[in-house]
Amino acid sequence: MNAILALVSGLLFGLGLLLSGMNDPAKVRAFLDIFGQWKPELMAVMGAAVVVFFFAFRWSKGRSQPFAGGEFHLPSLQRIDVRLIVGAVLFGVGWGLVGLCPGPALVDLLSFRPEIIWFLLALIAGNRLAHWLIGPARS
């Protein structure tokens, strides 16, 4: 059951990214260009995701375990520190420069475009470098 739920969830996520255009770097950069030729269409995608997650999260709080079994992994971070801010800024800069975040980049991996492959390789290298230099995320 868990494997089927994971497969269906992944298919829905990938299909949603493709239908909304979140995997198109030009469209994402146009969304981020608020002082230029701003294209606000992707706000609907983000807004819908927040609304769906809000209700799903509220519903899950009344359950003793996740729908697919196992245990809940709730966030334990309780403070905003320099590490979080620097990480968020670096993520935002990377997102703005490339126009992709990791989820859409993984969806685009099967396009076999060299820039997507290089982006994902650099993302993994940056992640491992940060893990080695700074250590794993702390709660």
C-alpha positions as CSV (number, residue, x, y, z in Angstrom):
1,M,0.0,0.0,0.0
2,N,2.8,2.4,0.8
3,A,4.5,1.9,-2.5
4,I,1.3,2.5,-4.4
5,L,0.6,5.6,-2.4
6,A,4.1,6.9,-3.1
7,L,3.7,6.2,-6.8
8,V,0.4,7.9,-7.0
9,S,1.7,10.9,-5.0
10,G,4.7,11.2,-7.2
11,L,2.7,11.0,-10.4
12,L,0.3,13.7,-9.2
13,F,3.2,15.9,-8.1
14,G,5.0,15.5,-11.4
15,L,1.9,16.0,-13.5
16,G,1.0,19.1,-11.5
17,L,4.4,20.6,-12.1
18,L,4.2,19.9,-15.8
19,L,0.6,21.2,-16.2
20,S,1.3,24.4,-14.2
21,G,4.6,25.1,-16.0
22,M,6.6,25.1,-12.8
23,N,9.3,23.1,-14.6
24,D,9.8,25.9,-17.2
25,P,12.7,28.0,-16.0
26,A,11.7,30.9,-18.2
27,K,8.2,30.9,-16.7
28,V,9.6,30.7,-13.2
29,R,12.1,33.6,-13.8
30,A,9.2,35.7,-15.2
31,F,7.3,35.0,-12.0
32,L,10.3,36.1,-9.9
33,D,10.8,39.3,-12.0
34,I,8.4,41.5,-9.9
35,F,10.0,44.7,-11.0
36,G,10.1,43.8,-14.7
37,Q,7.8,41.8,-16.9
38,W,6.1,40.0,-13.9
39,K,4.0,37.0,-14.7
40,P,2.0,36.2,-11.6
41,E,0.4,32.9,-12.8
42,L,2.5,30.7,-10.7
43,M,1.1,32.4,-7.6
44,A,-2.0,30.3,-8.1
45,V,0.1,27.1,-8.1
46,M,1.8,28.1,-4.8
47,G,-1.4,29.3,-3.3
48,A,-3.3,26.1,-4.1
49,A,-0.4,24.1,-2.7
50,V,-0.5,26.0,0.6
51,V,-4.3,25.7,0.9
52,V,-4.2,21.9,0.2
53,F,-1.3,21.4,2.6
54,F,-3.0,23.5,5.3
55,F,-6.1,21.3,5.4
56,A,-4.1,18.0,5.0
57,F,-1.8,19.0,7.9
58,R,-4.8,20.0,10.1
59,W,-6.5,16.7,9.3
60,S,-3.4,14.8,10.1
61,K,-3.1,16.3,13.6
62,G,-6.1,14.3,14.6
63,R,-4.6,11.0,13.5
64,S,-2.3,8.8,15.6
65,Q,-0.2,7.8,12.6
66,P,0.1,8.8,8.9
67,F,-2.4,7.4,6.4
68,A,0.4,5.2,4.9
69,G,1.7,4.0,8.3
70,G,4.9,4.6,10.1
71,E,5.2,7.7,12.2
72,F,4.8,11.5,11.7
73,H,8.0,13.5,11.3
74,L,7.1,16.9,12.5
75,P,9.5,19.8,12.2
76,S,11.5,20.3,15.3
77,L,13.2,23.6,14.4
78,Q,11.9,26.3,16.8
79,R,14.1,29.2,16.0
80,I,15.2,31.3,13.1
81,D,19.0,31.5,13.1
82,V,21.8,32.6,10.8
83,R,22.2,29.1,9.3
84,L,18.5,29.0,8.3
85,I,18.7,32.6,6.8
86,V,21.9,32.0,4.9
87,G,20.5,28.7,3.6
88,A,17.3,30.3,2.5
89,V,19.1,33.1,0.7
90,L,21.4,30.7,-1.1
91,F,18.4,28.6,-2.1
92,G,16.6,31.7,-3.4
93,V,19.6,32.9,-5.3
94,G,20.0,29.5,-7.0
95,W,16.3,29.3,-7.7
96,G,16.3,32.8,-9.2
97,L,19.4,32.2,-11.3
98,V,18.3,28.9,-12.8
99,G,14.5,29.2,-12.5
100,L,14.2,25.7,-11.1
101,C,14.0,24.3,-7.6
102,P,14.9,20.6,-7.0
103,G,11.4,19.1,-7.5
104,P,10.8,20.5,-11.0
105,A,14.5,19.8,-11.9
106,L,13.9,16.1,-11.1
107,V,10.8,16.1,-13.2
108,D,12.9,17.6,-16.1
109,L,15.7,15.1,-15.6
110,L,14.1,12.7,-18.2
111,S,14.3,15.5,-20.8
112,F,18.1,14.7,-20.7
113,R,18.9,18.4,-21.3
114,P,22.5,19.0,-20.3
115,E,21.7,22.1,-18.2
116,I,19.2,20.1,-16.1
117,I,21.7,17.3,-15.5
118,W,24.5,19.8,-14.6
119,F,22.1,21.7,-12.3
120,L,21.2,18.4,-10.4
121,L,24.8,17.4,-10.2
122,A,25.8,20.8,-8.8
123,L,22.9,20.6,-6.4
124,I,24.0,17.3,-5.0
125,A,27.6,18.4,-4.9
126,G,26.6,21.6,-3.0
127,N,24.5,19.6,-0.6
128,R,27.3,17.2,0.1
129,L,29.8,20.0,0.5
130,A,27.6,21.8,3.0
131,H,27.1,18.6,4.9
132,W,30.8,18.0,5.0
133,L,31.8,21.6,5.9
134,I,28.9,22.5,8.2
135,G,27.3,19.2,9.2
136,P,23.8,17.9,8.9
137,A,20.8,20.1,9.6
138,R,20.2,20.6,13.3
139,S,16.9,21.0,15.1
